[in-house]
Amino acid sequence: MKRTEIILVALLALLNFTHILDFMIMMPLGNILMPKWNLTTSEFAVIVSSYSLAAFVSSFGAIFFADKFDRKNLLLVAYVGFLLGTFGCVFATGHLTMVLARVITGIFGGLIGAQVLSIIGDVIPYERRGQAMGLLMGGFALASVVGVPFGLFLANKFDWYFPFIVVAVVGSLLYPFLIRYIPQVNEHLIKPVLLKQRIANFFEIFRNETQMTALAFSILMIMGHFIIIPLINPYMVFNVGVPQEYTPLIYLFGGLSALISAQIAGKAADRFGKKQVFVASALVSTIFIFFITNMPAMPLYIVLITFALWFSTATGRTVPGQAMTTQAVTTQTRGSFMSLNSCVQSLGSGLATLTSGWITYSDEHYAIHNYHILGYISIVLVLMCVFMAYRLDRLIIEHFTGPEAKTMS
């Protein structure tokens, strides 16, 4: 990758770090907030899903105006609102106020993901996009390696709201660098698409087999992951018996593994093919999904090894999966499509989270029951993604010609 591309992707990865950390840190706080606010699994699932469902609404609205603005400017505006919403979470006093704060954060957060992916798609050539996605996913891994363990440490030692203060402060410090170093991304404005045409483009997505397959692939991929995520921490503490003070280690070991595997997966996807790397990682990940969601009381070192391997394989399927999705659309309408993609991902994670709360329940000791059912659902969804990866890869090659298409198989 070129130096300017590395700087751009590094900044977007750091932005992604704060964005993902804000979303991720809410889920492992379950074992603190459930007893503190006397929440059921369903109530906690509503708190977690409120962000995703709000992001779904804003992402859907962005479909009709995202391509009207410079992608950098839209990203910067959304990031300000996101940081304000994150800081608002600090003042939540219970279930309803936290849901309100998460909805505000999600409205602006829903605009961020699509713009980041659109900027990558517009600026980074496809032959280097796998590596760029690997670096971008480093933001997710960094959130796991540094953010979540440190956030949980602060929550355990001081109080639950300290992680949100950290996100707001880090994001505020990052903001001037985003203004200076992210280039204007406005090539799509040379021949602007009118609102009438954008609406037509939106409905055209539903008539485009390649794009519809990419969207279905994307939502299944996110649901297969998030169906088990929200209740992992309570399950590890109240079922498996991991001491609460050691839960940051789960995310530390898992995040380190994801950080390494993201770079390996990105380079491997560019060299061997996005589809091949995705399929291999997805199939192996089902083994660890089964073991995690059926885990009895286990020694801490086995728990840490299992999560390290699961994080690696989950990242290994996400990096090439995202790269394949970005190629399902042309530059001119990528903003609208990626907004819709972000929209369905938010809907998928929200529905998956709500489903996890409906299927499971906690007893008087907050132990989680029926968690293994979520594991079986996750495995089925991942296997469906494997099938769709072959179909999406074939459709992309059929609908796109030239050097890019030749590197996809």
C-alpha positions in Angstrom: 0.0 0.0 0.0 1.1 3.6 -0.7 2.1 5.9 2.2 -1.0 8.1 1.8 -3.2 5.0 1.8 -1.6 3.7 4.9 -2.2 7.0 6.7 -5.8 7.1 5.6 -6.6 3.6 6.6 -4.7 4.0 9.9 -6.9 7.0 10.8 -10.1 5.3 9.8 -9.0 2.2 11.8 -8.5 4.5 14.9 -11.9 6.0 14.2 -13.3 2.5 13.9 -11.6 1.7 17.2 -13.7 4.3 19.1 -16.8 3.5 17.1 -16.6 -0.3 17.7 -15.4 0.1 21.3 -18.5 2.2 22.1 -20.7 -0.7 20.7 -18.6 -3.5 22.1 -18.2 -2.2 25.6 -21.9 -2.3 26.2 -22.2 -6.0 25.9 -19.5 -7.2 28.5 -21.1 -4.7 31.0 -24.0 -7.1 31.2 -22.6 -8.9 34.3 -22.3 -5.5 36.0 -25.5 -3.8 34.9 -27.9 -6.8 35.2 -27.4 -7.1 39.0 -27.0 -3.3 39.5 -30.2 -2.4 37.7 -32.0 -5.8 38.2 -32.3 -6.4 34.5 -33.6 -9.5 32.8 -31.8 -10.9 29.7 -34.5 -9.4 27.6 -34.1 -6.0 29.1 -30.4 -6.0 28.7 -30.8 -7.2 25.1 -33.1 -4.1 24.5 -30.3 -1.8 25.8 -27.7 -3.4 23.5 -30.1 -3.6 20.5 -31.3 0.0 20.8 -28.0 1.2 19.4 -28.2 -1.1 16.4 -31.9 -0.5 15.6 -31.4 3.3 15.8 -28.4 2.9 13.5 -30.7 1.0 11.2 -33.1 3.9 11.0 -30.3 6.5 10.3 -28.5 4.2 7.8 -31.8 3.8 5.9 -32.3 7.5 5.7 -28.7 7.9 4.5 -29.4 5.7 1.5 -31.2 8.7 -0.1 -28.7 11.4 0.7 -25.3 9.8 1.3 -24.1 10.3 -2.3 -25.1 13.9 -2.3 -22.3 15.0 0.0 -18.5 14.7 0.2 -17.9 11.5 2.2 -15.4 13.1 4.4 -17.7 15.9 5.5 -20.6 13.5 6.2 -18.3 11.3 8.2 -17.0 14.2 10.4 -20.5 15.5 11.1 -21.7 12.0 12.1 -18.7 11.5 14.3 -19.4 14.6 16.3 -23.0 13.4 17.1 -21.7 10.0 17.9 -19.2 11.4 20.5 -21.9 13.5 22.1 -24.2 10.5 22.4 -21.4 8.4 23.9 -20.8 11.0 26.5 -24.5 11.1 27.2 -24.4 7.4 28.3 -22.3 8.5 31.3 -25.4 10.1 32.8 -27.8 7.1 32.4 -29.4 6.0 35.7 -31.4 3.0 34.6 -32.9 1.0 31.8 -34.9 3.7 30.1 -32.3 6.5 30.3 -29.6 4.1 28.9 -31.9 3.1 26.1 -32.4 6.8 25.2 -28.6 7.5 25.3 -27.9 4.5 23.1 -30.6 5.5 20.6 -29.0 8.9 20.2 -25.5 7.4 19.8 -26.8 4.8 17.3 -28.5 7.4 15.1 -25.1 9.0 14.4 -23.1 5.8 14.7 -25.2 4.3 11.9 -23.8 6.9 9.5 -20.2 6.2 10.3 -19.8 2.6 9.2 -21.1 3.2 5.7 -18.9 6.2 5.1 -15.8 4.5 6.3 -16.4 1.6 3.9 -17.3 3.9 1.1 -14.1 5.9 1.5 -12.1 2.7 1.4 -14.0 1.5 -1.6 -13.5 4.8 -3.5 -9.9 5.5 -2.6 -8.2 2.1 -2.3 -7.9 -0.1 -5.5 -9.5 -3.5 -5.3 -6.1 -5.3 -5.6 -5.0 -3.7 -2.3 -8.5 -3.5 -0.7 -8.1 -6.8 1.2 -5.0 -5.5 2.9 -6.8 -2.2 3.6 -9.8 -4.1 5.1 -7.3 -6.1 7.2 -5.8 -2.8 8.6 -9.3 -1.4 9.1 -10.4 -4.5 11.0 -7.3 -3.7 13.2 -9.6 -1.1 14.7 -11.9 -3.8 15.8 -9.0 -5.9 17.1 -7.5 -2.9 18.9 -10.9 -2.3 20.5 -10.7 -5.9 21.8 -7.0 -5.9 22.7 -6.8 -2.5 24.4 -10.2 -0.9 24.6 -12.5 -3.6 26.0 -10.0 -5.0 28.6 -9.1 -1.5 29.8 -12.7 -0.4 29.8 -13.7 -3.5 31.8 -10.9 -2.8 34.2 -12.1 0.7 34.7 -15.7 -0.5 35.1 -14.7 -3.2 37.6 -12.4 -0.9 39.6 -14.4 2.3 39.5 -17.8 2.3 37.9 -19.6 1.1 34.8 -19.7 4.5 33.0 -15.9 5.1 32.9 -15.4 3.2 29.6 -17.8 5.7 27.9 -15.7 8.6 29.2 -12.6 7.0 27.7 -14.3 6.7 24.2 -15.5 10.3 24.2 -12.0 11.6 25.2 -10.1 9.5 22.7 -12.5 10.4 19.9 -12.2 14.1 20.7 -8.3 13.9 20.5 -8.5 12.0 17.2 -10.9 14.5 15.5 -8.3 17.1 14.5 -6.2 14.5 12.7 -9.3 13.3 10.8 -9.9 16.8 9.6 -6.3 17.3 8.4 -5.4 13.9 6.9 -8.6 12.4 5.4 -8.9 13.6 1.8 -12.0 15.0 0.3 -13.8 12.1 -1.3 -16.1 13.7 -3.9 -15.4 12.0 -7.2 -19.0 10.8 -7.2 -20.1 14.5 -7.1 -18.7 15.3 -10.5 -21.8 13.9 -12.0 -24.2 14.2 -9.1 -27.1 11.9 -8.9 -30.5 13.6 -8.4 -32.8 12.5 -5.6 -35.2 11.0 -8.1 -32.4 9.0 -9.5 -31.1 8.0 -6.1 -34.6 6.7 -5.3 -34.6 4.8 -8.6 -31.1 3.5 -7.7 -32.4 2.3 -4.4 -35.2 0.2 -6.0 -32.7 -0.9 -8.6 -30.7 -2.6 -5.8 -33.6 -5.0 -5.3 -33.6 -5.9 -9.0 -29.8 -6.4 -9.0 -29.1 -10.0 -8.2 -25.4 -9.3 -7.3 -26.2 -6.5 -4.9 -29.1 -8.4 -3.3 -26.9 -11.4 -2.8 -24.3 -9.2 -1.2 -26.8 -7.7 1.2 -28.2 -11.1 2.1 -24.6 -12.4 2.6 -23.9 -9.3 4.8 -26.9 -9.6 7.1 -26.4 -13.3 7.6 -22.8 -12.8 8.4 -23.5 -10.2 11.1 -26.4 -12.2 12.6 -24.3 -15.3 12.8 -21.8 -13.4 14.8 -24.0 -11.3 17.1 -26.5 -13.9 18.1 -24.0 -15.2 20.7 -22.0 -12.0 21.4 -24.2 -9.9 23.9 -24.5 -12.6 26.6 -20.9 -14.0 26.4 -19.7 -12.1 29.4 -22.6 -13.0 31.7 -22.4 -16.6 30.5 -18.6 -16.8 31.3 -19.1 -15.2 34.7 -22.3 -16.8 35.9 -22.2 -20.2 34.1 -18.6 -21.1 33.4 -17.3 -19.5 36.6 -14.8 -17.1 35.2 -14.1 -14.5 38.0 -15.3 -11.1 37.0 -11.9 -9.5 37.5 -10.4 -11.9 34.9 -13.0 -11.2 32.1 -10.8 -8.5 30.5 -8.3 -11.2 29.7 -10.9 -12.9 27.5 -11.0 -9.8 25.3 -7.2 -9.2 25.6 -6.3 -12.7 24.3 -9.1 -12.7 21.7 -8.2 -9.2 20.5 -4.5 -10.0 20.2 -5.4 -13.0 18.1 -7.8 -11.0 16.0 -5.3 -8.2 15.5 -2.8 -10.7 14.0 -5.3 -12.7 12.0 -6.8 -9.6 10.5 -3.5 -8.8 8.8 -2.9 -12.4 7.8 -6.4 -12.7 6.4 -6.2 -9.5 4.5 -3.0 -10.4 2.7 -4.1 -14.0 2.2 -7.4 -12.8 0.7 -5.5 -10.6 -1.8 -3.2 -13.5 -2.7 -5.4 -16.6 -2.7 -8.9 -15.1 -3.2 -11.5 -13.5 -0.9 -13.9 -16.4 -1.3 -11.4 -19.1 -0.4 -10.2 -17.4 2.8 -13.7 -16.6 3.8 -14.9 -20.2 3.4 -12.0 -21.7 5.2 -12.3 -19.3 8.2 -16.0 -19.7 8.4 -16.0 -23.5 8.5 -13.3 -23.6 11.2 -15.1 -21.0 13.3 -18.2 -23.2 13.7 -16.1 -25.6 15.9 -15.3 -22.8 18.4 -18.9 -21.5 18.3 -20.1 -24.9 19.4 -17.6 -25.2 22.2 -18.1 -21.7 23.6 -21.9 -21.9 23.7 -21.8 -25.4 25.3 -18.9 -24.7 27.6 -19.1 -26.2 31.1 -17.1 -24.9 34.1 -13.5 -24.8 32.7 -10.1 -23.6 33.8 -9.3 -20.1 32.8 -6.5 -21.0 30.4 -8.8 -23.2 28.3 -11.3 -20.4 28.1 -8.6 -18.0 26.9 -7.3 -20.4 24.3 -10.8 -21.0 23.0 -11.6 -17.4 22.6 -8.3 -16.6 21.0 -9.0 -19.2 18.3 -12.6 -18.1 17.9 -11.7 -14.4 17.5 -9.1 -15.4 14.9 -11.4 -17.4 12.7 -14.3 -14.9 13.1 -11.9 -12.1 12.0 -10.7 -14.3 9.2 -14.2 -14.5 7.7 -15.1 -10.9 8.3 -12.1 -9.3 6.4 -12.6 -11.1 3.1 -16.4 -11.0 3.5 -16.4 -7.2 3.7 -14.0 -6.9 0.8 -16.4 -9.0 -1.4 -19.3 -6.9 -0.4 -17.7 -3.6 -1.4 -17.1 -5.0 -4.9 -20.8 -5.7 -5.6 -21.5 -2.1 -6.6 -19.9 0.6 -8.8 -18.3 3.8 -7.4 -21.1 6.1 -8.5 -23.7 4.5 -6.2 -21.3 2.9 -3.6 -22.4 5.4 -0.9 -26.1 4.5 -1.2 -25.3 0.8 -1.4 -22.9 0.8 1.6 -25.5 2.8 3.5 -28.0 0.1 2.8 -25.4 -2.5 3.7 -24.7 -0.7 7.0 -28.4 -0.5 7.4 -29.1 -4.2 7.1 -26.0 -5.0 9.3 -27.5 -2.8 12.0 -30.8 -4.4 11.6 -29.2 -7.9 11.7 -27.2 -7.2 14.8 -30.3 -5.6 16.5 -32.5 -8.5 15.6 -29.9 -11.1 16.6 -29.4 -9.3 20.0 -33.2 -9.2 20.6 -33.5 -12.9 19.6 -30.7 -13.8 22.1 -32.7 -12.1 24.8 -35.9 -13.8 23.9 -34.5 -17.3 23.7 -32.4 -17.2 26.8 -33.4 -16.4 30.4 -31.5 -15.9 33.7 -32.3 -17.4 37.1 -32.1 -15.7 40.5 -28.3 -16.1 40.4 -28.1 -14.5 36.8 -27.0 -17.8 35.2 -27.9 -17.8 31.5 -30.1 -20.7 30.2 -30.6 -21.9 26.6 -27.4 -20.3 25.5 -26.5 -23.4 23.6 -29.5 -22.9 21.3 -28.0 -19.6 20.2 -24.8 -21.5 19.3 -26.7 -23.8 17.0 -28.5 -20.9 15.3 -25.1 -19.2 14.8 -23.6 -22.3 13.2 -26.5 -22.6 10.8 -26.2 -18.9 9.8 -22.4 -19.2 9.2 -22.9 -22.3 7.0 -25.5 -20.4 5.0 -22.9 -17.6 4.5 -20.5 -20.2 3.1 -23.0 -21.2 0.5 -23.8 -17.6 -0.4 -20.0 -16.8 -0.7 -19.7 -19.1 -3.7 -22.8 -17.5 -5.3 -21.7 -13.9 -4.6 -18.2 -14.6 -6.0 -19.6 -16.0 -9.2 -22.0 -13.1 -9.6 -19.3 -10.5 -9.1 -17.1 -12.1 -11.8 -20.1 -12.3 -14.2 -21.1 -8.6 -13.7 -17.7 -6.9 -13.6 -15.0 -7.1 -16.2 -11.4 -6.1 -16.4 -8.4 -6.5 -14.0 -10.5 -6.3 -10.9 -12.7 -9.2 -11.8 -9.7 -11.4 -12.6 -8.4 -11.1 -9.0 -11.7 -12.1 -7.3 -11.9 -15.8 -7.8 
